Amino acid sequence: MTFEPQEDGYLTRCVVNTTARTFSLYSNNGDEKVVTCDTVTEFMNVLQFVRNTLDEDTMVYAEPLIAG
């Protein structure tokens, strides 16, 4: 029996959508998780955590939708 070690997944991209109050998290394994905040306060707390934790090149902001 052969056992191959599995590589731990890590975060490669975090897309912040201020309009929808969501954070889309992408891993090196291709997984996507979406964190949805119910209130502005919750969103701001998560945003502060993300800004303090992630490198600038990992976090990006989604373009706001413009009606027109």
C-alpha positions as CSV (number, residue, x, y, z in Angstrom):
1,M,0.0,0.0,0.0
2,T,1.4,3.4,-1.0
3,F,0.4,6.5,0.8
4,E,1.1,9.8,-0.9
5,P,1.2,12.9,1.2
6,Q,-1.5,15.5,0.4
7,E,-0.5,19.1,0.0
8,D,-2.4,21.5,2.4
9,G,-4.6,24.0,0.6
10,Y,-3.9,27.6,0.9
11,L,-5.6,30.9,-0.1
12,T,-4.6,32.3,-3.4
13,R,-7.2,35.0,-3.9
14,C,-9.9,36.9,-1.9
15,V,-12.4,38.9,-3.9
16,V,-14.2,41.6,-1.8
17,N,-17.6,42.6,-3.1
18,T,-18.6,45.7,-1.2
19,T,-22.1,45.9,-2.9
20,A,-23.1,42.4,-2.0
21,R,-21.1,42.3,1.3
22,T,-19.4,39.1,0.3
23,F,-15.9,37.7,0.3
24,S,-15.1,35.0,-2.3
25,L,-12.1,32.9,-1.2
26,Y,-10.2,30.8,-3.7
27,S,-7.7,28.1,-2.9
28,N,-4.8,26.6,-4.8
29,N,-6.9,23.4,-5.1
30,G,-9.5,25.3,-7.1
31,D,-12.0,25.4,-4.2
32,E,-14.2,28.5,-3.8
33,K,-15.9,29.5,-0.5
34,V,-18.2,32.6,-0.2
35,V,-18.6,34.4,3.1
36,T,-21.7,36.5,3.2
37,C,-22.1,39.2,5.8
38,D,-25.6,40.1,7.1
39,T,-24.9,43.5,8.4
40,V,-22.6,46.4,7.6
41,T,-20.8,46.0,10.9
42,E,-20.1,42.3,10.3
43,F,-18.8,43.2,6.8
44,M,-16.5,45.9,8.2
45,N,-15.2,43.5,10.9
46,V,-14.4,40.8,8.3
47,L,-12.9,43.4,6.0
48,Q,-10.6,44.7,8.7
49,F,-9.5,41.1,9.5
50,V,-8.8,40.4,5.8
51,R,-6.8,43.6,5.4
52,N,-4.7,42.8,8.4
53,T,-4.1,39.2,7.5
54,L,-3.6,38.9,3.7
55,D,-0.9,40.3,1.4
56,E,-2.0,43.1,-0.8
57,D,-1.6,41.0,-3.9
58,T,-4.0,38.3,-2.6
59,M,-6.9,40.7,-2.0
60,V,-8.8,42.4,-4.8
61,Y,-12.1,44.3,-5.0
62,A,-14.9,43.4,-7.4
63,E,-16.0,46.1,-9.8
64,P,-19.2,47.7,-8.7
65,L,-22.2,47.2,-11.0
66,I,-23.3,50.4,-12.8
67,A,-26.9,50.6,-13.9
68,G,-27.2,52.2,-17.2
